[in-house]
Amino acid sequence: MNFSKEQAIVESLLFAAGDEGLSLKQLSEVMSIQRDVLLVVLEKLQKKYEDDETSGIQLTELANSYQLTTKAKFADYLQKLVDSPHVSALTQASLETLAIVAYKQPVTRMEIEEIRGVNADGPVRTLVTRGLIEEKGRSEKVGRAMLYGTTKEFLDYFGLANLKGLPDVSEEWENDKIQEEMDLFFKTFQDTTIKGRVEDGKTTKSNS
């Protein structure tokens, strides 16, 4: 058997799972196949990516979870993309996600999605790539989802000495209040960081 259909299913599931990846148990349960068969499928998919010079993706096992990642040999191009002025500004979705991580850290992607009400995989990937958030271990809850928190680069970018310098916002983060909280966050955060940069004599970056 070539397991082509099973490989395609695994690929789609891992793409949807994003940075958190999926464990053998999760994949096995969703696909309704045995562990030993799944291991063969994963091995074939991994080799397929390794042998395919036209693909920039690879299958990686990290912390007992499988996920799709970019190949290391293309790291220079990814860095150029990050440094490009055309991608310097973050989207509204990324800003909202960054706000949630900043105030609720450590937080999982699913918890971010519960607050925003939409998928957060793309914004999380963007923020990790930009170095504004990073993995902080795994949750102790069922599934052991990846936890995210802000980085030193985040503090430097917004001119903060530490997280205590974050603007005060309400502790209420229920879904029906999220837009109000986000509006307050962006207005207060923008005013605070611009003022801080002026006082410190720093060159102002995009507040996105």
JOZIQUI-V625187 format. One record per residue. SS is DSSP state (hx for helix, st for strand, lp for the rest). NEAR is the number of other ideal C-beta (glycine too) atoms within 12 Angstrom. Layout:
BEGIN
ss->[SS SS]
near->[NEAR NEAR]
END
This chain:
BEGIN
ss->[lp lp lp hx hx hx hx hx hx hx hx hx hx hx hx hx hx hx hx hx lp st st hx hx hx hx hx hx hx hx lp lp lp hx hx hx hx hx hx hx hx hx hx hx hx hx hx hx hx hx lp lp lp lp lp st st st st st st lp lp st st st st st st lp hx hx hx hx hx hx hx hx hx hx hx hx lp hx hx hx lp lp lp lp hx hx hx hx hx hx hx hx hx hx hx hx hx lp lp st st hx hx hx hx hx hx hx hx lp lp lp lp hx hx hx hx hx hx hx hx hx lp lp lp st st st st st st lp lp lp lp lp lp lp st st st st st lp hx hx hx hx hx hx lp lp lp lp lp hx hx hx lp lp lp lp lp lp lp lp lp hx hx hx hx hx hx hx hx hx hx hx hx hx hx hx hx hx hx hx hx hx hx hx hx hx hx lp lp lp lp lp lp lp lp]
near->[11 12 23 14 16 28 29 18 24 39 31 18 31 37 24 22 29 30 39 37 34 37 29 24 19 26 36 24 16 20 27 12 24 16 18 12 21 30 21 20 34 37 21 25 37 27 17 24 27 17 12 15 11 9 21 18 23 26 33 23 22 21 20 19 30 35 34 33 28 24 21 14 14 17 15 13 15 22 16 13 19 23 15 14 11 9 19 18 16 28 19 20 26 32 30 35 41 43 43 40 40 37 32 31 28 27 34 34 39 27 27 42 26 20 29 33 19 19 20 37 31 25 33 39 32 32 41 35 27 34 20 34 40 24 30 20 17 24 21 11 13 12 23 22 34 39 30 39 29 36 26 17 20 31 23 21 30 40 27 25 13 14 20 10 21 27 25 14 25 17 10 14 27 14 17 11 18 28 19 17 30 29 19 23 35 27 19 24 33 24 17 24 31 21 19 26 22 14 12 16 9 17 11 19 22 19 25 26]
END
